[in-house]
Amino acid sequence: MEMSQLSDLYPLMFGYLPGIDTFTLDQHLQQASREFCDKTESWREVIARSLIEGSVRYNITPSFDCRVKRIIEVRTKTQADIDAGNDGTTLDPHNYSFNPSTLTLTIDNAYKPSADVSAGLVVEVVLVPQITQTGANVISQDFLNVWSDGIMYRALFTLMTMPRQRWTNPDPLTGAPFYFSEYNRKVSDAMTEAALRNTTESDGWFG
């Protein structure tokens, strides 16, 4: 089953949550998606920007309506690098700074470009859905289709620990403890793939 948004998980969860309403279900899925992405740092995007002669400040805006948690890597390319298919120069974190509130990346003057280079700045970032997430552009479909189980397990855990609800379930084999364990397993898988940068055959998202 291909998924495009969190609500596509509803049919997979209704049978475990008797009497649940979609508003409550959606709240917990949104919370689960934020926690999964924040904890694992496994949702990433590579953003390319044109280098501008003499400029050291660049806006790094992701493709999704989400928060940029931090920068993983910054690379600069010359036109010769691009023509040759080279990766370019990886900047040490001491040679750039990032303001997440303005999405502004500032590179050191030593790396100030001497010429315009289309797609000469390549930045890999960690993304986390916003706490006010709305609409369909809040999470990558590719990411969701790989890690939806982890998000769903977290939501099932928090829902089943709610007191005095029809769907409250403390059973260690079928309820909250079971789904908490399954969630942690998925977290471990996602963190491993993020650390390996998907260089092995994996469950991870290829960004």
Order of alpha helices (4+ residues) and beta strands (2+ residues): alpha-alpha-beta-beta-beta-alpha-beta-beta-beta-beta-alpha-alpha
